[in-house]
Amino acid sequence: MKFKAVIFDMDGVLVDTERYYLQRREEFFGGHGISISHLTPSDFIGGNMKDIWPRILKDGFDEGKASELQEEYEQFKENHPMPYAKLLFSDVPDILDFLRQKEVKIALASSSSMADIKQMLDIHQLNSYFEVAVTGNDFKQTKPNPEIYQSTMKKLGVKPSETLIIEDSEKGIQAGEAAGATVWAIEDKRFGMNQEKADLKVDSLTAIQKLLTESSLKMMKA
């Protein structure tokens, strides 16, 4: 296998959360009388709410109002947590076991909060697989800015040419490509995301594991 490290996005790659995020956003903004009909799900997916307020509020945007709404939204999320226990994609344990057996470094880099990341990893007992877990909240700008992936690769001690990033969102794919890594996308069939900049599109983590297995066999025969 040519990759020394694999970095996973969380939402839409490890856990099927995007539909729940959509419902939660609609409930929050509806309760505040704020329309988000001018935006699409892909405008939110892969990014962080703190970066989207100017587009949400449009002419009514000001930093004070956005900051106040951000605080209210964080509290709303706390009161309406993701049901992570039932959202893990079934092939996640298999690919993580496979990568560990191949002695590939594994990391998670997500725009979600560290609290959400830890909750998901704890519920599914996945902490031991990940050498590094990074949240976009630690950066001034998150995806599509490449800094989150650059920082994760630095923590892993690997070069971009040695790294595979698994993403689903347009913002995440752009971030991975800008960081210089290889990016494979879990194909989106629900939210209309533009995934054309990915190096490869696949339908599942199982398909990715198969490709990596074939790659390993080819290297053994070379």
C-alpha positions in Angstrom: 0.0 0.0 0.0 1.5 3.3 -1.0 -0.3 5.3 1.7 1.3 5.6 5.2 -1.7 7.4 6.6 -5.4 7.6 6.1 -7.4 10.6 7.5 -11.1 10.3 7.8 -13.7 13.0 7.8 -16.4 12.1 10.4 -19.9 13.2 9.2 -21.0 11.4 6.1 -18.0 9.1 6.1 -17.9 7.3 9.5 -21.4 8.3 10.7 -24.6 8.9 8.7 -25.4 12.3 10.4 -26.1 14.7 7.6 -29.9 14.1 7.5 -30.1 14.8 11.2 -28.0 17.9 10.9 -30.4 19.1 8.2 -33.4 18.5 10.4 -31.8 20.2 13.4 -30.8 23.3 11.4 -34.3 23.7 10.0 -35.8 23.4 13.4 -33.4 26.0 14.9 -33.7 28.6 12.2 -37.5 28.1 11.9 -37.8 28.8 15.6 -36.0 32.1 15.1 -37.9 33.1 12.0 -34.8 33.0 9.9 -35.1 31.6 6.4 -32.3 29.4 5.0 -34.2 28.6 1.8 -31.6 30.5 -0.3 -29.0 27.9 0.8 -28.7 24.2 0.0 -27.6 21.4 2.3 -24.2 21.3 0.5 -23.6 24.9 1.7 -23.5 23.6 5.2 -22.1 20.1 4.8 -18.4 19.9 5.6 -18.1 23.4 6.9 -18.5 25.1 10.3 -21.5 27.3 11.1 -19.2 30.1 12.3 -18.1 30.6 8.7 -21.6 30.6 7.2 -23.4 33.4 9.1 -22.8 36.1 6.5 -24.6 33.9 3.9 -27.4 33.0 6.3 -28.2 36.5 7.5 -27.3 38.3 4.2 -28.0 42.0 4.5 -29.0 41.6 8.1 -25.6 40.3 9.1 -23.6 41.8 11.9 -20.9 40.2 14.0 -22.8 40.8 17.3 -26.0 39.2 16.1 -24.1 36.3 14.5 -22.1 35.7 17.8 -25.4 35.7 19.8 -27.0 33.2 17.4 -23.9 31.0 17.4 -24.2 30.7 21.2 -27.9 29.9 21.0 -27.2 27.3 18.3 -24.5 25.7 20.3 -26.9 25.4 23.2 -29.6 24.0 20.8 -27.2 21.4 19.6 -26.4 20.4 23.2 -30.1 20.0 23.9 -30.6 18.0 20.6 -27.5 15.6 20.4 -26.9 13.4 17.5 -28.0 9.8 18.0 -24.5 8.5 17.3 -25.3 5.0 18.7 -27.4 4.2 15.6 -25.5 6.1 12.9 -22.2 4.3 12.4 -21.8 2.9 8.9 -21.6 -0.8 9.2 -18.2 -1.1 7.4 -16.3 1.3 9.6 -14.9 -1.4 12.0 -13.7 -3.5 9.1 -11.7 -0.8 7.4 -10.2 0.4 10.6 -9.1 -3.2 11.5 -7.7 -3.5 8.0 -5.7 -0.3 8.2 -4.4 -1.2 11.7 -3.2 -4.6 10.4 -1.4 -2.8 7.6 0.2 -0.5 10.2 -1.2 2.5 8.5 -1.6 5.6 10.7 -5.2 6.6 11.2 -6.6 10.1 12.0 -9.9 11.9 12.1 -10.2 15.6 11.0 -13.7 16.9 11.3 -15.5 20.3 11.3 -17.6 19.0 14.2 -16.8 20.0 17.8 -14.3 17.9 19.8 -17.2 17.1 22.2 -19.1 15.5 19.3 -16.0 13.7 18.0 -15.3 12.3 21.4 -18.9 11.2 22.0 -19.0 9.4 18.7 -15.6 7.6 19.3 -16.6 6.7 22.9 -20.0 5.3 22.0 -18.6 3.1 19.3 -15.3 2.3 21.2 -13.1 3.5 18.3 -10.6 5.7 20.2 -7.8 3.1 20.0 -7.8 3.2 16.2 -7.0 6.9 15.9 -3.6 8.4 16.6 -4.9 11.9 16.1 -8.4 13.5 16.2 -8.7 17.2 15.1 -11.6 19.6 15.2 -12.1 22.5 12.9 -13.0 24.6 15.9 -9.3 24.9 16.7 -8.7 26.9 13.5 -9.6 30.4 12.5 -11.0 29.0 9.2 -12.0 25.4 8.7 -12.7 23.5 5.4 -12.3 24.4 2.6 -9.2 25.9 4.1 -6.5 23.2 4.0 -5.0 24.0 7.5 -7.0 21.3 9.3 -5.5 18.6 7.1 -2.0 20.2 7.0 -2.0 20.2 10.8 -3.2 16.6 11.0 -0.5 15.4 8.6 2.1 17.2 10.7 0.9 15.6 13.9 1.0 12.2 12.2 4.5 12.9 10.8 3.6 12.1 7.2 3.9 13.9 3.9 0.9 14.8 1.7 2.1 12.3 -0.9 1.9 9.6 1.7 -1.6 10.5 2.8 -5.1 9.4 1.7 -8.0 11.6 2.8 -11.5 10.2 2.8 -14.2 12.8 2.5 -17.7 13.4 1.2 -18.3 17.2 1.1 -17.2 19.6 -1.5 -15.5 21.8 1.2 -13.7 18.8 2.6 -12.5 17.6 -0.8 -11.2 21.1 -1.6 -9.4 21.2 1.7 -7.7 17.8 1.1 -6.7 18.7 -2.4 -5.3 22.0 -1.3 -3.3 20.2 1.3 -1.7 18.2 -1.4 -3.0 14.7 -0.3 -4.9 12.1 -2.4 -8.6 12.5 -1.8 -11.2 9.8 -2.3 -14.9 10.7 -1.9 -17.8 8.6 -0.6 -20.2 9.3 -3.4 -23.1 11.6 -2.5 -26.5 10.6 -3.8 -28.7 12.7 -1.5 -27.5 16.3 -1.1 -26.3 17.4 -4.5 -22.7 18.0 -3.4 -20.1 18.7 -6.1 -17.4 16.0 -5.7 -15.7 16.5 -9.0 -12.4 17.6 -7.5 -11.9 14.3 -5.7 -9.2 12.0 -7.2 -11.7 9.1 -7.0 -15.3 8.6 -6.1 -16.4 5.3 -4.4 -19.7 4.1 -3.0 -18.6 2.9 0.4 -15.7 2.3 2.8 -16.0 -1.3 1.8 -15.1 -0.3 -1.8 -12.1 1.7 -0.5 -10.9 -1.3 1.5 -11.1 -3.4 -1.6 -9.1 -0.9 -3.6 -6.4 -0.7 -0.9 -6.2 -4.5 -0.7 -5.7 -4.7 -4.4 -3.0 -2.0 -4.2 -1.2 -4.0 -1.5 -1.3 -7.2 -3.6 0.1 -5.4 -6.6 3.0 -4.0 -4.5 3.7 -7.5 -3.2 3.9 -8.9 -6.7 6.1 -6.0 -8.0 
